[in-house]
Amino acid sequence: MKKIKLHKGKKYSICSCGLSKTLSFCDNEHRDYNDKNGTNYKSVKVIAEETVSIDVNSSTWNIK
């Protein structure tokens, strides 16, 4: 699990594939992976209504 701070009005892309080099944020690594493996990973888009800190996690993330 990672704690991230989201700022009011800013759009974020959260990684769902686990391949991002900048977890918990998406860096579009899923695009090549999807093409090569026939998968359909997409980032999760979030727009913060207020500045908050949240905990995020995905079963695909390999966090130590």
N, CA, C and O atoms as a printed pandas DataFrame, in Angstrom:
     atom_number atom_name residue_name chain_id  residue_number  x_coord  y_coord  z_coord
0              1         N          MET        A               1    0.836   -1.172    0.000
1              2        CA          MET        A               1    0.000    0.000    0.000
2              3         C          MET        A               1    0.885    1.241    0.000
3              4         O          MET        A               1    1.919    1.286    0.667
4              5         N          LYS        A               2    0.464    2.234   -0.753
5              6        CA          LYS        A               2    1.212    3.489   -0.820
6              7         C          LYS        A               2    0.286    4.638   -0.437
7              8         O          LYS        A               2   -0.892    4.648   -0.794
8              9         N          LYS        A               3    0.821    5.584    0.279
9             10        CA          LYS        A               3    0.085    6.800    0.621
10            11         C          LYS        A               3    0.509    7.883   -0.364
11            12         O          LYS        A               3    1.699    8.131   -0.564
12            13         N          ILE        A               4   -0.485    8.523   -0.975
13            14        CA          ILE        A               4   -0.196    9.603   -1.909
14            15         C          ILE        A               4   -1.039   10.822   -1.558
15            16         O          ILE        A               4   -2.124   10.704   -0.988
16            17         N          LYS        A               5   -0.529   11.976   -1.905
17            18        CA          LYS        A               5   -1.256   13.222   -1.682
18            19         C          LYS        A               5   -1.808   13.698   -3.018
19            20         O          LYS        A               5   -1.081   13.817   -4.004
20            21         N          LEU        A               6   -3.103   13.966   -3.030
21            22        CA          LEU        A               6   -3.779   14.474   -4.213
22            23         C          LEU        A               6   -4.150   15.931   -3.962
23            24         O          LEU        A               6   -4.650   16.276   -2.891
24            25         N          HIS        A               7   -3.905   16.776   -4.947
25            26        CA          HIS        A               7   -4.173   18.205   -4.804
26            27         C          HIS        A               7   -5.473   18.581   -5.514
27            28         O          HIS        A               7   -5.755   18.110   -6.616
28            29         N          LYS        A               8   -6.235   19.415   -4.877
29            30        CA          LYS        A               8   -7.549   19.836   -5.370
30            31         C          LYS        A               8   -7.487   20.270   -6.835
31            32         O          LYS        A               8   -6.661   21.094   -7.228
32            33         N          GLY        A               9   -8.395   19.683   -7.633
33            34        CA          GLY        A               9   -8.532   20.059   -9.031
34            35         C          GLY        A               9   -7.544   19.424   -9.987
35            36         O          GLY        A               9   -7.673   19.596  -11.199
36            37         N          LYS        A              10   -6.566   18.698   -9.486
37            38        CA          LYS        A              10   -5.555   18.086  -10.349
38            39         C          LYS        A              10   -5.991   16.674  -10.753
39            40         O          LYS        A              10   -6.591   15.949   -9.959
40            41         N          LYS        A              11   -5.681   16.297  -11.997
41            42        CA          LYS        A              11   -6.022   14.972  -12.515
42            43         C          LYS        A              11   -4.834   14.038  -12.336
43            44         O          LYS        A              11   -3.696   14.404  -12.630
44            45         N          TYR        A              12   -5.106   12.830  -11.851
45            46        CA          TYR        A              12   -4.068   11.828  -11.619
46            47         C          TYR        A              12   -4.421   10.546  -12.364
47            48         O          TYR        A              12   -5.595   10.225  -12.550
48            49         N          SER        A              13   -3.394    9.822  -12.787
49            50        CA          SER        A              13   -3.555    8.496  -13.378
50            51         C          SER        A              13   -2.856    7.508  -12.461
51            52         O          SER        A              13   -1.643    7.578  -12.262
52            53         N          ILE        A              14   -3.632    6.588  -11.905
53            54        CA          ILE        A              14   -3.115    5.598  -10.968
54            55         C          ILE        A              14   -2.871    4.289  -11.722
55            56         O          ILE        A              14   -3.715    3.850  -12.503
56            57         N          CYS        A              15   -1.731    3.679  -11.487
57            58        CA          CYS        A              15   -1.352    2.433  -12.159
58            59         C          CYS        A              15   -2.252    1.276  -11.728
59            60         O          CYS        A              15   -2.527    1.102  -10.541
60            61         N          SER        A              16   -2.703    0.492  -12.699
61            62        CA          SER        A              16   -3.464   -0.716  -12.387
62            63         C          SER        A              16   -2.742   -1.984  -12.837
63            64         O          SER        A              16   -3.158   -3.088  -12.484
64            65         N          CYS        A              17   -1.662   -1.839  -13.615
65            66        CA          CYS        A              17   -0.991   -3.019  -14.173
66            67         C          CYS        A              17    0.181   -3.509  -13.329
67            68         O          CYS        A              17    0.554   -4.681  -13.397
68            69         N          GLY        A              18    0.758   -2.617  -12.536
69            70        CA          GLY        A              18    1.902   -2.997  -11.712
70            71         C          GLY        A              18    3.246   -2.851  -12.397
71            72         O          GLY        A              18    4.272   -3.166  -11.793
72            73         N          LEU        A              19    3.276   -2.387  -13.631
73            74        CA          LEU        A              19    4.524   -2.282  -14.387
74            75         C          LEU        A              19    5.177   -0.905  -14.311
75            76         O          LEU        A              19    6.323   -0.742  -14.730
76            77         N          SER        A              20    4.470    0.075  -13.786
77            78        CA          SER        A              20    4.972    1.447  -13.739
78            79         C          SER        A              20    6.259    1.549  -12.933
79            80         O          SER        A              20    6.414    0.911  -11.892
80            81         N          LYS        A              21    7.164    2.354  -13.431
81            82        CA          LYS        A              21    8.409    2.617  -12.704
82            83         C          LYS        A              21    8.200    3.706  -11.654
83            84         O          LYS        A              21    9.089    3.984  -10.850
84            85         N          THR        A              22    7.008    4.322  -11.669
85            86        CA          THR        A              22    6.691    5.409  -10.747
86            87         C          THR        A              22    5.455    5.091   -9.904
87            88         O          THR        A              22    4.633    5.972   -9.653
88            89         N          LEU        A              23    5.322    3.834   -9.465
89            90        CA          LEU        A              23    4.158    3.452   -8.653
90            91         C          LEU        A              23    3.983    4.435   -7.520
91            92         O          LEU        A              23    4.963    4.808   -6.877
92            93         N          SER        A              24    2.868    4.828   -7.279
93            94        CA          SER        A              24    1.545    4.373   -7.629
94            95         C          SER        A              24    0.953    5.052   -8.852
95            96         O          SER        A              24   -0.200    4.804   -9.207
96            97         N          PHE        A              25    1.728    5.897   -9.488
97            98        CA          PHE        A              25    1.239    6.627  -10.652
98            99         C          PHE        A              25    1.563    5.880  -11.946
99           100         O          PHE        A              25    2.571    5.182  -12.048
100          101         N          CYS        A              26    0.683    6.046  -12.923
101          102        CA          CYS        A              26    0.844    5.398  -14.223
102          103         C          CYS        A              26    1.901    6.117  -15.058
103          104         O          CYS        A              26    1.945    7.347  -15.094
104          105         N          ASP        A              27    2.753    5.337  -15.729
105          106        CA          ASP        A              27    3.708    5.906  -16.693
106          107         C          ASP        A              27    3.507    5.286  -18.079
107          108         O          ASP        A              27    4.391    5.354  -18.933
108          109         N          ASN        A              28    2.338    4.685  -18.288
109          110        CA          ASN        A              28    1.903    4.103  -19.566
110          111         C          ASN        A              28    2.664    2.851  -19.991
111          112         O          ASN        A              28    2.629    2.484  -21.165
112          113         N          GLU        A              29    3.347    2.194  -19.068
113          114        CA          GLU        A              29    4.021    0.926  -19.380
114          115         C          GLU        A              29    3.018   -0.131  -19.842
115          116         O          GLU        A              29    3.390   -1.060  -20.559
116          117         N          HIS        A              30    1.761   -0.001  -19.443
117          118        CA          HIS        A              30    0.735   -0.975  -19.801
118          119         C          HIS        A              30    0.472   -1.027  -21.304
119          120         O          HIS        A              30    0.017   -2.053  -21.809
120          121         N          ARG        A              31    0.745    0.035  -22.013
121          122        CA          ARG        A              31    0.433    0.076  -23.447
122          123         C          ARG        A              31    1.211   -0.972  -24.236
123          124         O          ARG        A              31    0.616   -1.731  -25.000
124          125         N          ASP        A              32    2.523   -1.025  -24.067
125          126        CA          ASP        A              32    3.327   -2.052  -24.746
126          127         C          ASP        A              32    2.960   -3.439  -24.243
127          128         O          ASP        A              32    2.857   -4.382  -25.027
128          129         N          TYR        A              33    2.761   -3.564  -22.925
129          130        CA          TYR        A              33    2.397   -4.861  -22.343
130          131         C          TYR        A              33    1.076   -5.359  -22.935
131          132         O          TYR        A              33    0.959   -6.532  -23.289
132          133         N          ASN        A              34    0.095   -4.484  -23.042
133          134        CA          ASN        A              34   -1.193   -4.869  -23.631
134          135         C          ASN        A              34   -1.021   -5.344  -25.067
135          136         O          ASN        A              34   -1.604   -6.355  -25.456
136          137         N          ASP        A              35   -0.225   -4.626  -25.862
137          138        CA          ASP        A              35   -0.001   -5.001  -27.262
138          139         C          ASP        A              35    0.658   -6.370  -27.382
139          140         O          ASP        A              35    0.288   -7.166  -28.245
140          141         N          LYS        A              36    1.622   -6.643  -26.526
141          142        CA          LYS        A              36    2.376   -7.897  -26.602
142          143         C          LYS        A              36    1.636   -9.080  -26.004
143          144         O          LYS        A              36    1.874  -10.220  -26.403
144          145         N          ASN        A              37    0.732   -8.828  -25.042
145          146        CA          ASN        A              37    0.112   -9.918  -24.292
146          147         C          ASN        A              37   -1.401  -10.018  -24.449
147          148         O          ASN        A              37   -2.030  -10.871  -23.823
148          149         N          GLY        A              38   -1.988   -9.168  -25.267
149          150        CA          GLY        A              38   -3.427   -9.223  -25.491
150          151         C          GLY        A              38   -4.249   -8.877  -24.255
151          152         O          GLY        A              38   -5.382   -9.335  -24.110
152          153         N          THR        A              39   -3.681   -8.076  -23.372
153          154        CA          THR        A              39   -4.398   -7.667  -22.162
154          155         C          THR        A              39   -5.006   -6.284  -22.372
155          156         O          THR        A              39   -4.807   -5.657  -23.413
156          157         N          ASN        A              40   -5.743   -5.820  -21.376
157          158        CA          ASN        A              40   -6.452   -4.552  -21.509
158          159         C          ASN        A              40   -6.296   -3.679  -20.268
159          160         O          ASN        A              40   -7.266   -3.091  -19.789
160          161         N          TYR        A              41   -5.068   -3.597  -19.749
161          162        CA          TYR        A              41   -4.839   -2.744  -18.583
162          163         C          TYR        A              41   -5.028   -1.284  -18.963
163          164         O          TYR        A              41   -4.675   -0.865  -20.065
164          165         N          LYS        A              42   -5.589   -0.513  -18.034
165          166        CA          LYS        A              42   -5.762    0.929  -18.197
166          167         C          LYS        A              42   -5.451    1.582  -16.866
167          168         O          LYS        A              42   -5.556    0.947  -15.817
168          169         N          SER        A              43   -5.075    2.830  -16.905
169          170        CA          SER        A              43   -4.874    3.555  -15.652
170          171         C          SER        A              43   -6.229    3.959  -15.082
171          172         O          SER        A              43   -7.224    4.052  -15.801
172          173         N          VAL        A              44   -6.242    4.193  -13.783
173          174        CA          VAL        A              44   -7.442    4.665  -13.096
174          175         C          VAL        A              44   -7.313    6.182  -12.973
175          176         O          VAL        A              44   -6.373    6.683  -12.356
176          177         N          LYS        A              45   -8.255    6.903  -13.560
177          178        CA          LYS        A              45   -8.211    8.368  -13.541
178          179         C          LYS        A              45   -8.929    8.894  -12.302
179          180         O          LYS        A              45  -10.026    8.447  -11.967
180          181         N          VAL        A              46   -8.289    9.855  -11.628
181          182        CA          VAL        A              46   -8.844   10.462  -10.420
182          183         C          VAL        A              46   -8.657   11.972  -10.508
183          184         O          VAL        A              46   -7.573   12.451  -10.841
184          185         N          ILE        A              47   -9.710   12.713  -10.209
185          186        CA          ILE        A              47   -9.610   14.168  -10.063
186          187         C          ILE        A              47  -10.026   14.494   -8.637
187          188         O          ILE        A              47  -11.151   14.214   -8.223
188          189         N          ALA        A              48   -9.108   15.085   -7.899
189          190        CA          ALA        A              48   -9.366   15.366   -6.488
190          191         C          ALA        A              48  -10.300   16.567   -6.341
191          192         O          ALA        A              48  -10.068   17.623   -6.931
192          193         N          GLU        A              49  -11.359   16.392   -5.546
193          194        CA          GLU        A              49  -12.278   17.494   -5.265
194          195         C          GLU        A              49  -11.736   18.399   -4.170
195          196         O          GLU        A              49  -12.158   19.547   -4.035
196          197         N          GLU        A              50  -10.803   17.875   -3.394
197          198        CA          GLU        A              50  -10.113   18.652   -2.369
198          199         C          GLU        A              50   -8.739   18.040   -2.177
199          200         O          GLU        A              50   -8.504   16.913   -2.614
200          201         N          THR        A              51   -7.836   18.747   -1.543
201          202        CA          THR        A              51   -6.500   18.216   -1.290
202          203         C          THR        A              51   -6.591   17.201   -0.158
203          204         O          THR        A              51   -7.021   17.523    0.950
204          205         N          VAL        A              52   -6.178   15.967   -0.455
205          206        CA          VAL        A              52   -6.275   14.875    0.515
206          207         C          VAL        A              52   -5.086   13.935    0.363
207          208         O          VAL        A              52   -4.416   13.920   -0.670
208          209         N          SER        A              53   -4.837   13.154    1.403
209          210        CA          SER        A              53   -3.893   12.039    1.332
210          211         C          SER        A              53   -4.713   10.765    1.354
211          212         O          SER        A              53   -5.616   10.609    2.175
212          213         N          ILE        A              54   -4.391    9.852    0.444
213          214        CA          ILE        A              54   -5.125    8.591    0.377
214          215         C          ILE        A              54   -4.144    7.424    0.337
215          216         O          ILE        A              54   -2.983    7.586   -0.038
216          217         N          ASP        A              55   -4.623    6.257    0.725
217          218        CA          ASP        A              55   -3.878    5.013    0.595
218          219         C          ASP        A              55   -4.371    4.310   -0.656
219          220         O          ASP        A              55   -5.578    4.173   -0.854
220          221         N          VAL        A              56   -3.451    3.861   -1.504
221          222        CA          VAL        A              56   -3.821    3.127   -2.711
222          223         C          VAL        A              56   -3.053    1.817   -2.765
223          224         O          VAL        A              56   -1.931    1.710   -2.270
224          225         N          ASN        A              57   -3.686    0.822   -3.378
225          226        CA          ASN        A              57   -3.073   -0.492   -3.482
226          227         C          ASN        A              57   -3.677   -1.225   -4.674
227          228         O          ASN        A              57   -4.807   -0.948   -5.077
228          229         N          SER        A              58   -2.932   -2.142   -5.221
229          230        CA          SER        A              58   -3.417   -2.998   -6.298
230          231         C          SER        A              58   -2.788   -4.374   -6.142
231          232         O          SER        A              58   -1.619   -4.492   -5.775
232          233         N          SER        A              59   -3.556   -5.397   -6.417
233          234        CA          SER        A              59   -3.024   -6.761   -6.315
234          235         C          SER        A              59   -1.944   -7.021   -7.360
235          236         O          SER        A              59   -1.203   -7.997   -7.242
236          237         N          THR        A              60   -1.836   -6.171   -8.379
237          238        CA          THR        A              60   -0.812   -6.352   -9.413
238          239         C          THR        A              60    0.514   -5.697   -9.051
239          240         O          THR        A              60    1.516   -5.935   -9.726
240          241         N          TRP        A              61    0.545   -4.883   -8.007
241          242        CA          TRP        A              61    1.775   -4.201   -7.608
242          243         C          TRP        A              61    2.669   -5.135   -6.823
243          244         O          TRP        A              61    2.200   -5.861   -5.946
244          245         N          ASN        A              62    3.935   -5.119   -7.128
245          246        CA          ASN        A              62    4.918   -5.912   -6.392
246          247         C          ASN        A              62    5.722   -4.958   -5.507
247          248         O          ASN        A              62    6.856   -4.599   -5.824
248          249         N          ILE        A              63    5.109   -4.558   -4.393
249          250        CA          ILE        A              63    5.738   -3.606   -3.478
250          251         C          ILE        A              63    6.352   -4.368   -2.319
251          252         O          ILE        A              63    5.713   -5.224   -1.707
252          253         N          LYS        A              64    7.595   -4.045   -2.030
253          254        CA          LYS        A              64    8.280   -4.719   -0.929
254          255         C          LYS        A              64    8.313   -3.838    0.282
255          256         O          LYS        A              64    8.850   -4.232    1.317
